[in-house]
Amino acid sequence: MSETLPSHGDHDPARRPNSSATPEGGRSMSVRGAAFLGVGSMVGAGIFALLGEAGAVAGSAVWLSFAVAGLVALLQGYAVAKLGATYPSSGGIVTFLLRGYGRGHITAVASWLLYFAAIIVTAMVAVSFGSYGAALFFDDSVAWAKILTSAVVVAVAAINIAGAKFIDRVQSAIVVVLLAVFAVFIVVTLGELEPDLLAPSTYPPAADIISSVALTFFAYLGFTVISFTGGDLPDPRRNLPRAMYTALGITTALYVLIALGVFGTLTVQEVIDNGETALALAAKPTLGDAGFAMMAVAALLATSSSVNANIYAAAGSTAKLAESGTFPPVFGQRARVGGTRGLVISVVLVLLLANLVDLTAIASLGSVVALVIFLVTSIAAYRLRSETGSRASILLAGITLTVVVLAVFAVQTLQTAPETFTAMIATLVLAVVLDLTWTRRRRRHQTPGPTTSPPA
């Protein structure tokens, strides 16, 4: 028999601004663990798969695209950090939407979109793990790629059931090794850099570079995972912003340096042709076959780390949504295997998507959906700025820059890939339909039936 997780009630830090109370459930995560959770999620979510696609749009200016996307993420991170410091909760962005808009349609639709994005991104990263593992150990066997894809999702589910302290230790170990590998890669490629390959004369029009930001921003999606650590961090008012800015600073510097190293040693066409293996190809002139093996191992670490971080966030958000009534209560019920049923449902959906759906067809949706969610969250932060102590100018700068990127991307997509534009609209419609369906059902169950007087 399942049971619904207890409501935090008045003890929920999310309902008490500027709380520095003990983390929910007595769990604990360090600032380093929270920051590394974000770094691991961001790095695994895109850098290996994005370079070829980004190069096709932004050419050798991909490093600039990553820098602008990092600025967008930093401005949005400011809003999320301020909200997280004021309303710390394992519900993360979901908590902020509830505070900013209440339990209405805006919160519900944005929450469904957030959940869609998390499931899509996690499935894509799991597939990438399987592909790299099969290439490194099993001669690109399709069957082994599927097995490894499923194995990493199941393993991560077990880690999340074990709790926040275990997640902290595992994530920190992975990210330390990952950063060491990338440090070697950056030193090697920058040492072989050819400045002519990065000359501004080779850049595409500014509109293309701005449009590509919507794509490179995909590599930063993981920063929101940090917002879900508010219920596990001691003194989240102080520590959550520290974790957020640390993670974004490390990741932005990493992306820009990697892009400079890759596009400074390979031509744009070479990067496009080699796609996910572009990093290994860039390291090969100096490191040889060892370079490929090194980057393949880095890919395995990065993708497994990202799957871990995204599953952690999905479990926290669905529990909070179920508690608020925005999602069906089944998402907040305890599962027989441990954790919540929201965790189990999320893992099953990731497994189905990863094994049965061609994710390349919906890959571009993840970044656009996320940008929309962050725009809504930044507006919520602006509405709550008197409570959070946020600077209106910084919030407005983030809102404006996000709107510009979305507008340019929408126009470019409508002109060059109308089917993707249609999919974007369809995703929004699906979120609205799910919200309306669940709202009607909830209201129907809440409506009291006719009462009868007890017998005399």
Secondary structure, DSSP 8 states (H G I E B T S, - for coil): ---B----GGG-GGGSTT-----GGG----HHHHHHHHHHHHHHHHHHHHHHHHHHHHGGGHHHHHHHHHHHHHHHHHHHHHHHHHS--TTTHHHHHHHHH-SSHHHHHHHHHHHHHHHHHHHHHHHHHHHHHHHHHSTT-HHHHHHHHHHHHHHHHHHHHH-HHHHHHHHHHHHHHHHHHHHHHHHHHHHT--GGGG-GGG---HHHHHHHHHHHGGGGGGGGGGGGGGGTSSSHHHHHHHHHHHHHHHHHHHHHHHHHHHHTTS-HHHHHHHGGGHHHHHHHHHHTHHHHHHHHHHHHHHHHHHHHHHHHHHHHHHHHHHHHTSS-GGGGBB-TTSSBHHHHHHHHHHHHHHHHS-GGGTHHHHHHHHHHHHHHHHHHHHHTHHHHT--HHHHHHHHHHHHHHHHHHHHHHHHH-HHHHHHHHHHHHHHHHHHHHHHHHHHHHHS---------
